[in-house]
């Protein structure tokens, strides 16, 4: 039986314990995302562990949860933002410990030297690389960098790279490291770091598209439509578009409207289908609905790009509420959107 404290366990042991706690169905899904060598190592550790002390298992799961929360804070607001939030909830010492483990884990991830590089500099280098190399790099970059780079590639190259990200499966660590070393050597003398603080498959591409502006989103999907209609449809099934709000339950829409600026909402509703407009207005008080209609009428004609940006803001609120668990969106299922 494993009775050691979590800090004395290896990363492989913690991974094995976590998978045991997830159960067979969920554990197997996680296991399938690992590289073959990693999978063999974790499975061997699971077989070796046999039994684990309950307190140790609870501590490992808790540590994983804290790391996941910290990573989310870092992704959305940077390391300083994450530190402030963690210190407020856990205290300075605990926050420092969690972020120390997280930074150590992140430092081992491929292409970390590119994550500190301005996206415009990366674009100037990557646009001349082979599409497969670009796809591999973008799948490892942050959701702030990747959309900017993918969105500014030439249309044909953009569609090719997007397609390669989506169909990319597991890539051997040796190949990833080799590409990383070559790029680092070639870029080290020119790329300057900024002060900003499972490779491939549908999820990385969808994450990139979800953080792109509407113009880039449309270009990517249109390009994929011409290259692989089935893949484009599969991606759309996993995305939430502004007009999909008609499929949400009223209580979810009401939660969204509480977090949306009225000016953005009025702009976002310009030119939409009556069904969408009525769905939104129906979830406002009579007075609030009247005021919103008046504001829409008062602003007159609005540029399409301005409307799309306002719709993107609403969608970002929806995605944030989904991430926080305040609403639940089921994509591609029998009930398209439920909460």
Buried (B, 14 or more C-beta within 10 A) or exposed (E): EBEEEBEEBEEBBBBBBBBBBBEEEEBEEBBEEBBEEBBEBBBEBBEEBEEBEEEBBBBBBEBBEBBEBBBBBBEBBBBEBBBBBBBEEBEEEEBEBBBEBBEEEEEEEBBEBBBBBBBEBBBBBBBEBEBBBBBBBBBBBBBBBBBBBBBBBEEEBBBBBBBBBBBBEBBEEEEBEEBBEEBBEEBEEEBEEEEBEBBBBBBBBBBBBBBBBBBBBEBBBEBBBEBBEEBBEBBBEBBBEBBBBBBBBEEBBEBBBEEBEEEBBBBBBBEBEEEBBEBBBEBBEEEEBEBBBEBBEEEEEBEEEEBBBBBBBBBBBBBBBBEEEBBEBEEEEEEBBBB
